[in-house]
């Protein structure tokens, strides 16, 4: 209600506002998270389920654009937002690019049009939310982050994806020639000007689209290389002090400072926290003794221990994993079934129960 009062008064804008406040076509489903003002809602919008989010509950909780403009001498509001956008890109470790401002606001930007005060104030509130700027700036660079679908004032909508334990299908089907998780790992390492590190790796932090693209749906603990170095480089007395969730480094015994360089990798964390439980002998049962399953378990174990063997090439470990997973598909005749079951050679079993 308070949000629509701001819209009616001309203080906020966005492509979601008309549906939310006038047409009433945004239908509330349930609250997924509400703490310290942060809201995460599941809603129905334009015949699809989406997630509606905001870091703070009220528009007035954000720093107003006028305060920033007053501190910036003679800059126009548009200039203030533009330079703020450049600062966001720099802090994330991304190289400057054309059209950054317009891509943060419009799905199909027209760089010749002017922006209203309400549009600029709404964009300014969105820029103060790290997740929004992170997802918006990566939107055209990677298929492995959730798509931002629209916004109204400080609220923004992202695509809804089933996460982790809620997955009802197998990630390895006869139509695949690669493992979707490994595709995400490779792209996050090579698709940007700096590697993107995931420091909180668990199944529920990933979603999956209908085409089996794996998506990092929780990016609160995702850092580009320059930012991660600043996080890791702390005082220490032993290596245990240099562990930041799933991102690790080593303690220098002479300087008593953690190395700013991560000693493990996204691949190692995915193998340890996701692949190893999926392909564990206790889950596979009698199938665990099949030669192909043994080969896959060894490849996963080797991958999970790469941090202890720095001489092992990540590329070699990745290729061995892909080879084992491809053979599992080709020789096993696996096919996806609802509920995570895998049908192989006419026998149904739960080799990969997500």
Secondary structure, DSSP 8 states (H G I E B T S, - for coil): -HHHHHHHTTS---TTHIIIIII--EEEEEEEEEETTEEEEEEEETTEEEEEEESSSSGGGS--HHHHHHTTTT--HHHHHHHHHHHHHHHHT----TTHHHHHH-SS--TTS---HHHHHHHHHHHT-HHHHHHHHHTTT-TTB--EEEEETTEEEEE---BGGG--S-S--TT-SS-HHHHHHHHHHHSSSS-EEESS--GGGEEE-TT--EEE---TTEEEHHHHHHHH--B-SSGGGGEETTEE--EETTTTEE-SS-SS-HHHHHIIIIIHHHT-HHHHGGGGGSHHHHHHHHHHHHHHTGGG-TTS-HHHHHHHHHHHHHHHHHHHT--B-GGG-EEETTEEE-TT--
